Each structure stands twice: as structure tokens, then as C-alpha cells.
Amino acid sequence: MAYLLQHLLTESAARRPDRPAVAAGSRSLTYSELDRLSNQVARALLALGVAPGDRVGILAPKSAASVVGIFGALKAGACYVPLDAAAPAARLSGIMRDSGIAVVLADPARVPGAAALADGVPALHTVIVVGPSWGDEGGGTAGAAPAGLTVVGWEAVLAQPGGPVPAGPVIETDLAYILYTSGSTGTPKGVMISHRNSLSFVAWAADYAGLTECDRVCSQAPLHFDLSVFDIFAACQAGACMVVLPVRMSMFPVRLAEWIQQERISVWYSVPSVLTMLVSYGNLAGFDLSRLRAVIFAGEVFPVKHLGRLMAALPHARYLNWYGPTETNVCTAFEVPAGGGPPDPVPIGKACANTDVFAVAADGRRVSRPGEVGELYVRGPSLMPGYWAQPSKTGEVLVANPFQAAYRETVYRTGDLVTLDEDGNYLYLGRQDGMVKTRGYRVELGEVEAALYAHPAIHEAVVLPVPDELLGSRLRAVISADGGGLTREEVLEHCRGRLPGYMVPDVLEFCQALPRTSTGKIDRARLARAW
């Protein structure tokens, strides 16, 4: 019985040892190779004194090497913490200090960067090199390390026994990984996810997507983004092959479409913005993407006009809208019906198996009819235990179920506003903190964005509040448009035809492309700072 994430690998390696597990460029690993190499990494960690519950940093891009490192950390009983190599050094140091990381697994190219963090992270004492050269020249060593820091080369890892690692005292409620997300105070929050939390999602996701050992699952999300959990662990459970998308490939839509064809990708999972770029500029008619049977999207609202174009270009695929904060894993899902175009808006759907969701109105009543608005709550085994070392912050979102009086049951407050459609699906309305006041009216920024997206020439749009002493807030819209002929007055006239006057943007800015975060989402914080 698999009750720890690493059990998924050992079981798949036993059932299908020669099947491909990870493919990354010219490098690939079978399940037996991945199992053996991760055993060797685990033994290298144990030799350093890493104990169950210790946090191990992963400083490497998505690759065969980083997957080896993740499973190695888990087999050692540790909790892995993905570190975004593109993040500022101060942020990385802060995350490492906060989580108490003493050992980092890094690919050869990032060993110097890991070593440079040592001065700001007193607990850090060892960096272990993992691939990706698998022992090729120069791949197993790194330059001189700062005093007090040990660098263990890849050759030393390969010298460890590759047999099964003795099971330690690790159970399903122990932490498997910590994902750091942006905090409202500017300090990153470490979302703690246990083996049980993750496995609850993984088992549902593999079944819902219909994964089999014949699938080739595109791995696009970086390790510090929760979408990567599906790529790694759901594929592993099914014995499928995780195919790593080359870094920055998603920025070149035609090359991306060609890559999907060449790699015979059958399952895709990403934020909608990548798919928007693909259908808008990828020349999909010029490629054979018939093997792509499931397109899964999450993390952002998929503009209906772009989703409709994608469904028309690739009508054979299933289209699955998954919703869920990092704190809950995916908790609702909706399969977009084939034919006739997607509903507008696209629902976030109904609760996943072994999960329950409900909405609470402002007056404390449970939302039960279409048109009623409330905050979405989630309960079930996929909920995080809390934020690392932030009990007060944890207490704000993990609360007692208001509808369970007999005993205390913990539920998660998402902060997202929803309503119901006629079929009982939840519709996402926006963030509770995305409601602003302007001219005495309450305005949901997402509604203004939806009106902008309705213009055929507008490609992407973001609406941000600008504090104003007289009005409360002014509405600032930043858009990118197809072609170059769209004028400010045309956009405003379009909005006046769809929105009341107080919701028409006061400030309108054009840009060639909206900035992105490292997870591919529109970088709203950066746009706000640019004002």
C-alpha cells in the first residue's frame, strides 16, 4: 500500500522497470534507473545525518536530475523544499533560513550559487551535486567551496549502494514538501504539504485524467509551483513518462507546438497563459498534435475566447479546468463539454473525490442557490497542516467548520468568492480582497477584466486599483492587443457598452506583453509597482 510518495516510485519500478520515467532533452531514465539513483542520493543524505523531518533544499531546474533528488530526499525521510534559482539571493537565503535547510541538492551549474548562499544561511553545511551529466566530464565536481561548507560530488553519490533504503519512522502525516508562496506582508509563506495531503490529490488526479503507462505527460511547471506535483507524482503512480519542457520553450509558441508533436505529448498541464500563447501564435494547423488527448489548465482564469479557439483547433482533446490554492491541492474540477464552444464563464466545477467544498455568504448562511455569493471553504484530507513556523497566519485560514457543531473539524478559507450555476457547478467570481470601492460603488476587478477580454483585439488584460483620496480607488487597466491599431478611445467605448460608468477604467495603458512570474502567471505585483 502506497502511503508515502516514494512508494509510488518503488511500486512502478517493480511493475514496469524498463518503462521510461523521465525524459529531458537527450537524457532519459527508466523507472529502475530512477529508483536506483534516488536510493543512492538517499544514502548520501543519510550518511550526512539527515533525519526524518529534516528539510532538504532542491536547487535545480526541472530535469531528470532534480526528480532523482526529490525522490532521494523523500526516501531519506526528509521534506524537500524547491528553491527557485531565478529568485533574488536575499529571497532564497530567507527561505532557507526560515525552513532550517542544512543540506541542498543542486545540479552542477548551480553549485556555485548554492555555495554563495552559505554566508546568509548559517545552518547550511553541505551541497550534494546531482546530475545532470550522470558522471560525464566536469559533471560531478564543483569549484572551491567557502570555509565550513562541504560539496559532495556526483561520483561520491554513485559510490553509494543502489539497493532499497531501509524505511525510517515516517508516516503519511509527516511533511513531504514545503512550497513557498508570496505573502501579503512581503514575507514568503511556506505551505506545508504532508504525504497524505499530496497522495489524496495524486490518486484523484491520475484517475480523473485517465493516466496510463502509455502517456507522455508534459512537465512545464517549475518545481516551486504546485502544478509540478501532478507532473512528477501522478505520472509516477500511473507508470507514465514525465517529459520535461525545455526552459523558456513556452515563450516561443511555434517551437512549442513542434516540441509537442516531436515528443508525442498526450497530457498537458499548465497555466492558461501558456495555452493562450500557443493557440494565438503557434500555427497549430501546421503540426500533428493528434496524440494530445487531455489539456489541463489551472492557476488562472482561462479567457473564454482563447479557450474556444484552442478547442476549435484541437477538437479531439479533453479540456479540464482544475481549481485549488496551494494550501488545498486541487479541490474542484470541471470538464469543458465538447462541441458548441465553452460556457462563459467556465465553471471551476464540483468537488474532487474525497473532498468537500461549500460557500459561506456574508451573513454566515451556506450558499445553496444560483446567484448567491460567498467565500469558498474546503475540507478533506488534501488540506495543508499549515504554514511553516507561522501559527497565527495558519489560524486565520484553517478554521473550525461553521456548520459542524458536534466536534471541531478544520476547514480552509480560500478567500475566493464563488456562486453556483444551474447545474450545481461553482463559478469563480474573484478574490475577496479583489473587491475595491470606487465612487462609493463596490467593483470586482475580474468583472472589468472580463469586459476587456470581450474585445476581439485585446489579447490580455489586467485591472489594478490606484488609491485616490477623492474616489477611493481609480481603475487602471493594462492591456496587450493584437496588431497595433487599437486606440484608447476604442477600448473605452467598448467598455462603456458593457459596464456602468463607474466600472470603466480611468487609466488605460498599452504594452507589448504583460510581465510574467516564474510560474507563468501574469505578474500583477510588478505591474502595481510600475505605477
PyMOL commands that set and color helices and strands:
alter all, ss='L'
color gray80, all
select helices_A, chain A and resi 5-15+31-47+64-75+89-99+108-116+118-120+154-158+195-208+228-238+249-251+253-262+272-281+284-286+304-313+391-397+432-434+445-453+488-496+501-503+524-529
alter helices_A, ss='H'
color red, helices_A
select strands_A, chain A and resi 20-24+27-30+55-59+79-82+103-106+126-129+150-152+175-181+189-194+216-219+241-244+267-270+294-297+318-323+332-335+350-351+356-360+374-379+386-387+398-400+410-420+426-431+435-438+441-444+458-468+472-481+507-510
alter strands_A, ss='S'
color yellow, strands_A
deselect
rebuild
show_as cartoon
